[in-house]
Amino acid sequence: MIGLVPGSERIVATAASDPVLGTIRWSPRKSLWIGGITAAALLLGPFTFTWGAFLLFLVSCGVTLCAGHSVGMHRRLIHNSFACPLWLEYACVYLGVLVGMAGPIGMIRIHDMRDWAQRQPDCHPFFGHRATLLRDGWHQLHCELVLLAPPRFRLEPRLEQDRVYAFLERTWMAQQLPWALLFLAIGGLPWLVWGICARVAVCVTGHWLVGHFAHREGGQTWIVEGASVQGHDVRIAGLISMGESWHNNHHAFPGSARLGLEPGQADLGWLLLRLFERLGLAWNIILPEHLPRRPALRRVAEHGAGCPVAARLFSWSGL
């Protein structure tokens, strides 16, 4: 059925599954990766700055975050919110791998487990970013949560049997190496530092920072009754996050390919997806009106006036 959220099928929970009881543990591999990349960016960045390297940083951040993370990883691979040729899916997901957070299967597992936990009446503070800013940064960037009774993660056969994604999952850190050699050959150390180290450090840290505030404070048009964690809109990051910071909309309509639903909500990922559609490279694009009605979804009354999209969705949902 169109509009079903794949994550609802990948997480297989039983009565014994518990999203609350667990231990946060330091993850050496994760910590050394982002810690080393960030240290290199901080130590070498100021001494290798050139305008050409900085332009490379901006362009590579934009391409990997927009086409890669937002459109490829999140809207296509995780939520299956549109259809496209397999070669385009591979290309976008590959760009998402270059962001430097995880491999494609790892990203799906982390995302779906977090979504499942946040929809429960209660969950571990790790899932809700409830710690202070610095402590949450340490937890999210350098640690992992080990639940005592986690649900089972069941990847759909299409992805489980895909050799390209299996390869990218095994080698996601090493995928930076060819680009590092290319940048070094073309622009020397400045291009290497700003095109790899600074880009990965800023993108990964920025992704956590937006997630921290998007689950704690900010604008809300929708509430999901019974969910332990609500989404918030981080307006200041709407443009640079490629639309991902409109997180209240995403919690309300997780299967929607469009994240910026209201006037003024910049969503560059949606604009790229519309370009794909006009080129005949994307179809079956899912919007909020295509999704099954959620009885637990309630619109916040004080945001009703002057919001035509929200008002239409509110009328459509029957709430």
Secondary structure, DSSP 8 states (H G I E B T S, - for coil): -TT--THHHHEE--TT--SS-EEEEE-HHHHHHHHHHHHHHHHHTTTS--HHHHHHHHHHHHHIIIIIIIIIIIIIIIT--SB--HHHHHHHHHHHHHTSS--HHHHHHHHHHHHHHHTSSS--HHHHT-S-HHHHHHHHHHEEEEESS--EE---HHHHT-HHHHHHHHHTTTTHHHHHHHHHHHHHHHHHIIIIIIHHHHHHHHHHHHHHHHTTSSB-SEEETT-SS---B-GGGTTTTTTTTBHHHHHHSTT-S----STT---HHHHHHHHHHHTTS-BS---GGGS---TTEEE-GGG-TT-HHHHHHHHHHT-
